[in-house]
Amino acid sequence: MIISLLTYRHIKNLCSFFKRTRNSFKLINNERIVIISGSMRGLVLYFDRDACEVKNGETDFISIDITRDFSVDMLMRILVNHNIITPAFEG
């Protein structure tokens, strides 16, 4: 079940991004994106009403507030700044 239209828009944008960057993913219950192959393999994004929780592996975890200006580029910069992904993926 989609929690909000705002969250749905962000999920759709991220799915499009992962397709463009050749990262295969699985969308679970329209609120969790799991990257299953490609250069970002292992990345998991879980969307709640007003936050996106990102996990990469067993130890890396970050929670990001979702606002109207939340974007794929913004998310990638945050993930690079927290060493969750490498700078090669930065927007």
N, C-alpha and C positions, 0 to 999 in steps of 0.2 A: 504494500500500500504506500502510495506517495504521501509523504508527510506534508509538503506544501508545494505550491506551484513554483515558488522561488527555488527551492531545493531541486525540483524536477528539472528546471532550466539548467542549473549547474551540472547535474548528472548528465544530461544530454550533451552539453558542451564538452565535458570531460570524455565521454564515450567517443565523440567525434574526433577529439584530439588524439586519443589512444589509437583509433583506427588510422588516422593520418600518419602517425609515427610508428606504425607497424608493431604495436604492442597488443597482442591478443588478450582479451579480458572476458570475464564472466560477470554479468550483472545479476545480482542475487536480490530478490524481493524488491527491486527498484530502489534500493537504498544502500547497497554495498557493491563496490567495484573491486574485483580481484584481478590483478594482472597475472596471467598464467604463462605468457611467453613473450619474448622480446627483450629489449634492453632495460625495461623497468620491471622485469619479472619479480614477483614476490611482494610488490606494492599492494596494499589493501587500503581502500578509502571507504569509510563508513559514514553515511550522512544521517544526522539527527536533525531535529527541527531547526536549530540555529548554529550547528557546528559540523565540521568535517573532521573526523578522527582519521589520522593517517598512520599506518603501521608498515614497517619494512623489516621483516625478520622478527625474531623473538624479543629484541630489546628496544628497537627504535620506535618511538611513538610520539605523536604530536597532535594536539587538538587545535583547530583553527576556527575562529568565529566566522559564520557566514553572514555577509551583508549583501546589499544590492550590488555593490561594486566588486564583489568576489569574482575572480576570473581565473581562467586556466593559467595565464601568464603570472598572475599574482601567486597562485598556488605553487607553480614551479619555482619561482624565486624563493618562496618561503622554504620549500623542501631543499633547495640548494643551500640556503643559509644555515639550515639545521643539519647539513651533511647527510640527508636521507637519500638524495640522488646526486649525481655528479653534474658539474656546471654545463656539460655538453647538452643537457636537456633544457636549460634555461631559455625561456620564451624568446 
